[in-house]
Amino acid sequence: MIYYSTNGQAPVATLEKAVVKGLAEDKGLYMPQQIKPLPTDFYENIEKMTFHEIAFQVASSFFGEDIDKDALRNIVNDTLSFDCPVHQINERIYSLELFHGPTLAFKDVGARFMARLLQYFIGKKDNGKLVNVLVATSGDTGSAVANGFLGVEGIHVYVLYPKGKVSKIQECQFTTLGKNITALEVEGTFDDCQALVKNAFMDTELNAHMQLTSANSINVARFLPQAFYYFNAYARMKALGKADNLVICVPSGNFGNITAALFGHAMGLPIKRFIAANNANNVFYEYLQTGKYNPRASIQTIANAMDVGAPSNFARIIDLYKNDYNTIKTLISGATYNDSQIKDAMNQCYQANKYVLDPHGACGYQALCDGLNEGEYGVFCETAHPAKFKDTVESAIGTEIEIPERLAAFMKGSKQSVMMDNTFENFKAFLMQEAQQ
Ligand SMILES: *Cc1c(COP(=O)(O)O)cnc(C)c1O
């Protein structure tokens, strides 16, 4: 498969280059030149297929030209070591539980898939050059990437996170691992971290000294596998006889997850429409209302993995629909909730359904409560386990919640991090020093 840049100025790339480079030379995001529809009989029989079988078919459509079949099957099976079930909340609303992975958040799938794909490409070479993954995180990306890449030979991971702006539990999940994982604690916001990473990729001198790649959802290997979820959700809803007027609602920050869902739609997945649920960082919501895109600094909310003021994958959505505002507005609607509305949603859902939401999933749930029409069924992504946001959730629902064993295990490790200000100069100096070792 050939990949082109959304900015249209960089040369096209192979899958290997797109994965290893992350961002194109013109700062654009890579897009596959073709999105291949899956055959009709796939959709006719999808409800009889397992999650693994479905994911392998979808993965083959994306990556089948570039990776041999057995290797791809291994990568898919290794990535999906857990299930992503739909769970009924009320008559018309279902939760798609994406939090049963190693770090209890949906990014586990993309992170693991990318680690294994990168390893596949490195393994085919014999120069043995270390690949350095730079990842900016507002909380969950860092833990998913760090754990997905932990112990993978030939790769070192640098996680940049905003000091004091991620939860204790999130922080433990990427600062206690050691081995090939280094955590950088940045004085600044998530957007500052993202800017440092983007600048590093553009710096000629730095790139001459070390091989750098990203693991943010700008990387095609991170975001495309997330399409698996939506095919699986459709299959499970179809088995229940509830897939004819299906609305998919995705709590969105950087818009990687929903973009993967839209790729599924472009491959023929019969989803009626989509809702992008935002917290108070609502530039996409505004775009849908006004047609104007006005990226800006992020603000801090209790759904902090969605505190993004300039969503990277907006460029992919625009490109996918050839900048046709009407098409976008017809297929996708928006919703935005402030912290107090998010808490109310968590509380209401718990009181009414005895289902505990995390603050991100709460935006998705509320958007379906507010936006489902007659005759429609809705599935929202529950993107993280509520225990990852224990204090917030407990204060909203007035009940203690349990911490799963897997999460508690991270809390026992000791924190190791490197302090950093938000200037590129110092970040670059640090990386140059690392390259000497
Ligand atoms: C990353 C994340 C989101 C937002 O996903 P995007 O792909 O960035 O839109 C939502 N919820 C949780 C828990 C996350 O970690």
PDBQT file of the ligand as one rigid body, heavy atoms in Angstrom, charges set to zero:
ROOT
HETATM    1  C1  LIG A 501      -7.077   8.769  24.201  1.00  0.00    +0.000 C 
HETATM    2  C2  LIG A 501      -8.352   8.690  24.915  1.00  0.00    +0.000 A 
HETATM    3  C3  LIG A 501      -9.516   9.249  24.392  1.00  0.00    +0.000 A 
HETATM    4  C4  LIG A 501      -9.528  10.036  23.106  1.00  0.00    +0.000 C 
HETATM    5  O1  LIG A 501      -9.185   9.261  21.978  1.00  0.00    +0.000 OA
HETATM    6  P1  LIG A 501      -8.679   9.967  20.637  1.00  0.00    +0.000 P 
HETATM    7  O2  LIG A 501      -8.343   8.870  19.725  1.00  0.00    +0.000 OA
HETATM    8  O3  LIG A 501      -7.483  10.797  21.024  1.00  0.00    +0.000 OA
HETATM    9  O4  LIG A 501      -9.794  10.820  20.161  1.00  0.00    +0.000 OA
HETATM   10  C5  LIG A 501     -10.698   9.058  25.086  1.00  0.00    +0.000 A 
HETATM   11  N1  LIG A 501     -10.725   8.388  26.253  1.00  0.00    +0.000 NA
HETATM   12  C6  LIG A 501      -9.624   7.850  26.789  1.00  0.00    +0.000 A 
HETATM   13  C7  LIG A 501      -9.721   7.135  28.092  1.00  0.00    +0.000 C 
HETATM   14  C8  LIG A 501      -8.404   7.975  26.149  1.00  0.00    +0.000 A 
HETATM   15  O5  LIG A 501      -7.319   7.448  26.692  1.00  0.00    +0.000 OA
ENDROOT
TORSDOF 0
